[in-house]
Amino acid sequence: MTDPRYEAVDRLLDQVRSGDRGAFDELLPMVYGELHQLARKRRRQWTGDETLNTTALVHEAYVRLAGQPEPAWRNLPHFLAVASRAMRHIQLDHAKRKHRAKRGGAQRRIPLHEIEGALTEGGDLGEAGAAAVIALDGALRRLEQHDARQSRIVECRFFGGMTVDDTAVALGVSPATVKRGWTMAQAWLYREMSRATEDE
């Protein structure tokens, strides 16, 4: 049996896609809990500056989502995947500002085990904080050039904390494809980060 709330969310997403911007204002209270949970997971992964707290992350993501000229969210998992991506970029922007202010823009070498542990165990990015967010984002951008689907899977699974099934729905692929892509993406990112560490 389908959850009536999900049906209501899907109906509102249809209205938003049809150009009804007022439907987005109705949508927010219905998905606020999921957005807050997503932001809380994002904050746990990064032990960075506490000025960007969970509520601030939700509100900044809301502003970015509301500002999209032609949103094309298909369903709740897809909407949450897009929200996760927005939160990733908000944290990255925040990390870059913090890193520039603290270190005068100089890059800090990140121990590979910190990023590997976070990717494989779903933990935080360690004490490296802002620098780790920046390093991982650089590797993820290179992965996107190599395989865009794998990059989206990492965004959903690692950054969004989404399940395999929710990721499959969000991306319109099978759960087996998500599992394969997640495994391959982790290996690719590990190799990429290893290479970057060796080059320093």
C-alpha positions, 0 to 999 in steps of 0.5 A, a space after each residue: 500500500 502506498 503511503 498517502 503522504 508520498 502520494 501528496 508529495 508526488 502530486 505537489 512535485 507534478 504541480 511544481 514541474 507544471 510551473 505552479 511555484 505556489 506548490 513548492 511552498 506547500 511542499 516544504 512543510 511535507 518534506 521538512 523532516 526528511 530535509 532536516 534528517 538529511 542535513 543532520 547526516 551531512 553535518 555528522 559527516 563533517 566536523 567542520 565549523 559549527 556556524 553552519 548548523 543543521 537548520 542553516 543547511 536546510 534553509 540554505 538548501 531550500 533557498 537553492 531549491 526554490 530558486 531553480 528556474 525549471 525544477 524536474 523532480 520526479 518523486 520524493 527520492 529524486 527530490 532528496 537526491 537533488 537536495 543532497 547535492 545542493 547541501 554538498 555544494 553549500 558545505 563545499 562553498 562554506 569549507 572553501 571560505 573557511 579554508 581560505 580564511 584559516 590557511 590563506 588558501 594553501 592546500 593541506 594534505 589529507 590522510 587517505 585513510 580519513 577519506 577512505 574510512 568515511 566512504 566505506 564506513 559512512 563516518 565523518 571526514 575527520 579532523 581535516 574537516 574543510 580540507 577533506 570536503 574540498 579534496 573529496 569534492 575534487 575527486 568526485 568532480 573527476 569521477 563525474 567526468 569519468 562516470 556521471 552515474 557513479 558520481 550521482 550514486 556517491 552523492 545519494 549514498 554518501 552525502 545523502 545517506 540514502 538507502 540502495 533502494 531509494 538511490 535506485 528510485 531517485 536515479 531511475 536504475 535498479 538496486 543492483 546497478 546502484 550496488 555495482 556503481 557504489 562499489 566501483 565508485 568507492 574503488 575509483 575514488 580510492 585510486 584517485 585519492 591515492 594518486 593525488 596523495 602520491 603526487 604531493 
